[in-house]
């Protein structure tokens, strides 16, 4: 388990004990003994002494992160940041709360990572790039300098983003995409070079 490994090697600077995984879903996978089905007021009552990490990273639910965090009713400071000991974080990088950074990922100087961001293994966020709140970055991504990824966007594994582009809020970048121009909010892009394959209709 990544949390135990991080505790042993001091990745976060603080040791944590896992109490369980909170969910409102009736469908669960893996070891069900760790699953705790509650939300909202029951979290605040039953887990008053706990800190939390946001683990929502599925393509089917990534745009709902802000709503789910808000529904918990937890104050921002109740969320903790978990950084794998094999990740490399520049001294001048900024990392928000509730964010999880996995093994061998690199956050370069003056990069800014928001709250409730998930960065999976072997991903690089280069200098002066800004990753907004609730973003999901899959594994093996290369984000070059001065890129902006806006709130609740999802970038698929192996994608590459050239310098100075912007990925809009709730956009989805497909696996292996090579993004050479801006992606608008709510667009889905894929391919090399990346092209729009879906665009959410304005209501």
LINMOGI-V713099 format. One record per backbone hydrogen bond with DSSP energy under -1.0 kcal/mol. CO is the residue of the C=O (numbers start at 1). NH is the residue of the N-H. If there is no record, write none. Layout:
co: <CO CO>
nh: <NH NH>
This chain:
co: <1 2 3 4 5 6 6 21 31 32 34 36 36 39 40 41 42 43 47 52 58 58 61 62 64 65 66 67 68 70 75 76 78 82 84 88 90 94 97 99 100 101 102 103 105 106 107 108 109 111 112 113 115 117 118 119 121 123 124 125 126 127 129 130 131 132 133 135 136 137 139 141 142 143 145 147 148 149 150 151 153 154 155 156 157 159 160 161 162 165 166 167 168 169 171 172 173 174 177 178 179 183 184 186 187 188 188 189 190 191 195 198>
nh: <5 6 7 8 9 10 11 36 34 35 21 23 38 42 44 45 46 47 50 80 61 62 64 65 68 69 70 71 72 73 78 79 52 101 87 107 93 113 116 82 119 84 105 122 88 125 90 111 128 94 131 96 134 100 137 102 140 106 143 108 129 146 112 149 114 135 152 118 155 120 158 124 161 126 164 130 167 132 153 170 136 173 138 159 176 142 179 144 165 148 183 150 171 186 154 189 156 177 160 194 162 168 187 200 172 197 198 174 195 178 190 188>
